[in-house]
């Protein structure tokens, strides 16, 4: 696909506006302003250049109210975690899995979006308190602080300790000992997890990963806690050290939204869940990981079959709400999905998949008749066909990750 550039610009004489990426029309100014000091502190740009399948989400008014209440989808990125995004220190350009995924999300939502960058979790959470973003790529969904709700996870990240070459530690358990000091980036998944699990060692928090690594380089700590990505590999290449073979945490990273109980319905979060399921199924998440060259990172396992069929139901409902399908056409699809769910609940997997096969045939018929576009039908069929394929594998019937 053609590259589309989005940009946040700095202060001008009369103030600052951030430019949002409209994937159809190019950069336009959002109706919601971004704080001037935030823009000045983190001037950024991004390019939508990831290839692969296209998602059509068919958002309705409820989804847009949740994800783009100002008319612009403001997506926050913790670029201190390169599994979310990385920021070029010279150009300010943001790249990484979060950018690739948001470009596809915005394209399928027909929404403008602006990238709101933060150098670490504390500043991202301060942005949440100030109402600066509508969704964010942040940290492990089981470690979320109050005020946010996580979508289903998309990336699993191995976290271990980096130690000096002559350190006595051979495995993760060895590091939790009296007198041991561990550096960590404040507020990230390792910090949150270790704060609750360490018994003897002491955490030394820094604003971001580079400072935490520098403490290990200068001998002020005995270990660094974090992932196995390029920053750590570069440190080993320049300054020595070794990664322990096991992990203290597999962090399942997820998109988060402000707490649904306070300001949102559940529509936006359900919509993101559907998108993430599609992004994993279509290969987008793996492609984004590969493009970021992140070590110790993989796509999270698929969800249970019933939950994925429920996503298809939500999508069909939006097609009816938006007038793409009439009530009869929507019912023709939903009856088949409801039948599949009933059969699954009764433990009848093969009959359930027969119902889902009938759903697939109906979607294909609507596409052939011009009722559904190629992209609309493909977004439904991608999930439905994958569910049928996985139903033939007994391991796919074991619950996925939420």
C-alpha positions in Angstrom: 0.0 0.0 0.0 1.1 3.6 -0.5 2.8 5.2 2.5 0.7 7.7 4.4 2.4 10.1 6.7 0.9 11.5 9.9 2.7 14.3 11.8 2.5 16.1 15.1 3.9 19.6 14.8 5.6 21.9 17.3 4.6 25.2 18.7 3.8 28.1 16.4 3.3 31.8 17.3 -0.4 31.3 17.9 -0.2 27.9 19.5 0.1 24.3 18.5 -2.1 21.8 16.7 -1.3 18.1 16.1 -1.9 16.8 12.6 -3.9 13.5 12.3 -3.5 10.8 9.7 -6.6 10.5 7.5 -5.7 7.5 5.4 -8.0 8.6 2.6 -7.3 12.3 2.5 -3.9 12.9 4.2 -3.1 15.0 7.3 -5.8 17.2 8.7 -6.1 19.1 12.0 -8.2 17.3 14.6 -11.1 19.1 16.3 -9.6 18.2 19.7 -6.4 20.0 20.6 -3.3 18.4 22.0 -1.6 20.1 24.9 1.0 22.6 23.6 3.7 21.5 26.1 3.1 17.9 25.2 3.6 18.6 21.5 6.6 20.7 22.1 8.1 18.0 24.3 7.4 15.1 21.9 7.3 16.2 18.3 6.6 13.1 16.3 5.7 11.7 12.9 4.7 8.3 11.6 4.3 6.6 8.3 1.6 4.1 7.4 3.5 1.7 5.1 2.7 -1.8 6.4 1.4 -4.2 3.7 -0.9 -7.1 4.1 -4.7 -7.6 4.3 -7.1 -4.7 4.9 -9.6 -4.7 7.7 -13.1 -3.3 7.4 -14.6 -2.7 10.8 -17.9 -1.0 9.8 -18.0 1.2 13.0 -21.3 2.6 14.2 -22.0 5.7 16.2 -21.4 4.0 19.5 -17.9 2.8 18.4 -17.0 6.3 17.1 -18.3 7.9 20.3 -15.9 5.7 22.4 -12.8 5.7 20.2 -13.0 9.2 18.5 -15.3 11.3 20.7 -13.7 14.5 19.3 -13.8 13.3 15.7 -10.2 12.2 15.9 -8.9 8.9 17.3 -6.0 10.0 19.7 -3.8 6.9 20.2 -1.1 7.0 22.8 2.2 5.2 22.5 4.7 4.4 25.2 7.8 4.6 23.0 10.0 3.5 25.9 8.7 0.0 25.2 9.7 -0.9 21.6 7.1 -3.6 21.5 4.7 -0.8 21.3 6.6 1.9 19.4 10.1 3.3 19.0 10.9 7.0 18.4 13.8 8.1 16.3 15.8 10.6 18.5 16.7 12.7 15.5 13.6 12.8 13.3 11.0 12.1 16.0 9.4 9.4 13.7 7.5 6.7 15.5 7.7 3.1 14.2 6.8 -0.2 15.6 4.0 -2.7 16.2 1.6 -0.2 17.7 2.0 2.2 14.7 1.5 -0.6 12.2 -1.6 -1.9 14.0 -3.1 1.6 14.5 -2.7 2.4 10.8 -4.8 -0.7 9.9 -7.3 0.1 12.7 -7.8 3.6 11.5 -8.1 2.5 7.9 -10.9 0.1 8.7 -12.6 2.6 11.0 -12.5 5.4 8.4 -11.2 7.7 11.1 -8.5 10.2 11.4 -5.9 9.5 14.1 -3.1 11.3 15.8 -0.2 9.6 17.5 0.3 10.9 21.0 3.8 9.9 22.2 5.0 9.4 25.8 8.5 8.4 27.0 7.4 5.9 29.7 4.3 4.7 31.5 4.2 7.5 34.2 3.8 10.2 31.6 1.3 8.1 29.7 -0.8 7.7 32.8 -0.6 11.4 33.4 -1.9 11.9 29.9 -4.8 9.6 30.8 -5.7 11.7 33.9 -5.6 14.8 31.6 -7.9 13.3 29.0 -5.2 13.4 26.3 -5.9 10.0 24.6 -8.7 7.7 23.5 -6.7 4.4 23.3 -3.1 3.5 24.1 -0.5 0.8 23.5 1.0 0.3 27.0 1.7 -2.7 29.1 0.6 -6.2 30.3 -3.2 -6.3 30.5 -3.2 -8.2 33.8 -1.1 -5.4 35.4 -3.3 -2.5 34.4 -3.7 0.3 37.0 -7.1 1.8 37.9 -8.8 3.9 35.3 -8.2 1.8 32.2 -9.6 -1.4 30.7 -7.6 -3.6 28.4 -8.5 -5.3 25.1 -7.5 -8.9 24.4 -3.6 -9.1 24.3 -1.8 -9.3 21.0 1.9 -9.6 21.8 3.6 -11.7 24.4 7.0 -10.4 25.6 9.6 -12.4 27.5 11.1 -10.5 30.5 14.2 -11.6 32.2 17.4 -10.2 33.8 20.4 -8.8 32.1 23.5 -9.2 34.4 27.2 -8.6 34.1 29.3 -11.5 32.6 30.9 -12.3 35.9 27.7 -12.2 38.0 27.0 -15.4 39.9 23.3 -15.5 38.8 22.4 -18.5 36.6 18.6 -18.3 36.7 15.9 -15.8 37.5 15.4 -17.2 41.0 19.0 -16.5 41.9 18.5 -12.7 41.5 16.0 -12.3 44.3 18.5 -12.3 47.1 19.3 -9.9 49.9 21.5 -6.9 48.9 20.8 -7.4 45.1 19.8 -4.2 43.3 17.7 -4.4 40.1 17.2 -1.4 37.7 13.9 -1.1 35.9 12.0 1.5 33.9 9.4 3.0 36.2 5.8 1.9 35.6 6.4 -0.7 32.9 5.3 -4.4 33.2 8.5 -5.6 34.9 8.3 -2.9 37.4 4.7 -3.6 38.3 5.2 -7.3 38.4 8.4 -7.3 40.4 7.0 -4.8 42.9 4.6 -7.4 44.0 6.7 -10.5 43.7 10.3 -9.7 44.9 11.0 -10.9 48.4 14.6 -9.8 49.0 16.1 -7.8 46.1 15.6 -4.0 45.8 14.2 -2.3 42.7 15.9 0.9 41.5 13.5 2.8 39.2 14.5 5.1 36.4 12.4 7.2 34.0 13.1 5.0 31.0 15.1 1.9 29.8 18.3 3.7 28.7 18.9 5.1 32.2 18.1 1.7 33.8 20.7 0.0 31.5 23.2 2.8 32.3 23.0 1.9 36.0 24.1 -1.6 35.1 26.9 -0.4 32.9 28.3 1.8 35.7 28.0 -0.9 38.3 25.3 0.8 40.4 23.0 -2.2 40.2 23.5 -5.9 39.9 20.9 -6.6 37.2 18.5 -4.9 34.8 14.9 -6.2 34.5 13.3 -6.1 31.0 12.8 -7.7 27.7 15.2 -9.3 25.2 14.9 -6.7 22.5 17.3 -4.6 20.5 18.2 -2.2 23.3 19.4 -5.0 25.5 21.2 -6.8 22.6 23.0 -3.5 21.7 24.0 -3.1 25.4 25.6 -6.6 25.4 27.4 -5.8 22.2 28.9 -2.6 23.5 29.2 -3.2 27.2 29.1 -6.9 27.8 26.8 -8.9 30.0 24.4 -11.8 29.5 20.7 -12.5 29.6 19.5 -15.2 31.9 17.9 -18.2 30.1 14.6 -18.2 31.9 11.9 -15.5 32.4 10.3 -13.9 35.4 7.3 -12.7 33.3 5.7 -13.2 30.0 4.0 -9.8 29.5 0.9 -9.9 27.4 0.7 -6.5 25.9 -2.7 -5.1 24.9 -4.4 -1.9 23.7 -6.1 -0.1 26.6 -8.9 2.4 26.7 -10.1 4.7 29.5 -12.3 2.9 32.0 -15.5 1.9 30.3 -17.4 2.3 33.6 -16.6 6.0 33.7 -16.9 7.5 30.3 -17.6 4.8 27.7 -20.0 2.2 26.6 -18.5 -1.2 25.9 -18.8 -0.7 22.1 -15.3 0.8 21.6 -13.6 -2.0 23.6 -15.5 -4.7 21.8 -14.6 -3.2 18.5 -10.9 -3.2 19.4 -11.2 -6.8 20.5 -12.5 -7.7 17.1 -9.8 -5.8 15.4 -7.0 -7.5 17.5 -8.5 -10.9 16.8 -8.4 -10.1 13.1 -4.9 -8.6 13.3 -3.6 -11.8 14.9 -5.5 -14.0 12.4 -4.5 -12.1 9.3 -0.8 -12.1 10.2 -0.6 -8.4 10.8 0.7 -8.7 14.4 3.4 -11.2 13.3 4.4 -8.9 10.4 4.6 -5.9 12.8 6.8 -7.9 15.2 9.1 -8.9 12.3 9.3 -5.3 11.1 10.3 -4.2 14.5 13.0 -6.9 14.8 12.0 -7.5 18.4 13.6 -10.5 20.1 11.8 -12.6 22.7 8.4 -11.6 21.3 5.6 -13.6 19.8 1.9 -13.4 18.9 -0.5 -14.4 21.8 -2.5 -17.6 21.4 -6.0 -17.4 19.8 -9.1 -16.9 21.8 -11.7 -19.7 22.5 -13.9 -20.4 19.5 -17.1 -19.2 21.0 -15.6 -15.8 21.8 -14.5 -15.3 18.3 -17.9 -16.2 16.9 -19.4 -13.6 19.3 -17.1 -11.1 17.6 -18.7 -12.0 14.2 -22.1 -11.4 15.8 -21.0 -7.9 16.9 -19.8 -7.1 13.4 -23.0 -8.3 11.7 -25.0 -6.1 14.2 -23.0 -3.1 13.1 -23.6 -3.9 9.4 -27.4 -3.8 10.1 -27.2 -0.7 12.3 -25.3 1.1 9.5 -27.8 0.0 6.8 -25.3 -2.2 4.9 -27.6 -5.2 5.6 -31.3 -5.1 6.1 -32.9 -6.8 9.1 -33.6 -10.0 7.1 -30.1 -10.2 5.7 -28.7 -9.6 9.2 -31.0 -12.2 10.7 -29.9 -14.8 8.0 -26.3 -14.4 9.2 -27.0 -14.2 12.9 -29.2 -17.3 13.0 -26.3 -19.3 11.7 -23.9 -17.8 14.3 -26.3 -18.3 17.1 -26.8 -21.9 16.0 -23.0 -22.4 16.0 -22.7 -21.0 19.6 -25.5 -23.3 20.8 -23.9 -26.4 19.3 -20.5 -25.4 20.8 -22.2 -25.0 24.3 -23.5 -28.5 23.9 -20.1 -29.8 23.1 -21.1 -30.6 19.5 -18.1 -29.1 17.6 -18.7 -30.6 14.2 -22.3 -29.5 13.9 -21.3 -26.1 15.2 -18.7 -25.8 12.4 -21.4 -26.9 9.9 -23.4 -23.9 11.0 -20.4 -21.6 10.7 -19.8 -23.1 7.2 -23.4 -22.0 6.3 -22.5 -18.5 7.6 -19.4 -18.5 5.3 -21.6 -19.5 2.3 -24.1 -16.7 3.1 -21.4 -14.1 3.4 -20.0 -15.2 0.0 -23.4 -15.0 -1.5 -23.9 -11.4 -0.2 -20.5 -10.6 -1.7 -21.4 -12.1 -5.1 -24.7 -10.1 -5.1 -22.9 -6.8 -4.3 -24.5 -6.5 -0.9 -21.2 -6.7 0.9 -18.0 -5.3 -0.5 -14.9 -7.4 -1.0 -13.2 -5.9 2.0 -16.4 -6.2 4.2 -16.8 -9.9 3.3 -13.1 -10.6 3.7 -13.0 -9.2 7.2 -15.8 -11.6 8.3 -14.5 -14.5 6.3 -10.9 -14.2 7.7 -12.2 -15.0 11.2 -14.9 -17.5 10.3 -12.6 -19.6 8.2 -9.8 -19.6 10.8 -12.3 -20.7 13.5 -13.4 -23.6 11.3 -9.8 -24.6 10.7 -8.8 -24.4 14.4 -11.9 -26.4 15.4 -10.3 -29.4 13.7 -7.3 -29.1 16.1 -8.1 -30.3 19.6 -5.5 -27.8 21.0 -7.6 -24.9 19.6 -10.5 -25.9 21.8 -8.4 -25.2 25.0 -9.2 -21.6 26.2 -7.0 -18.9 24.7 -5.6 -15.8 26.4 -7.8 -12.9 27.6 
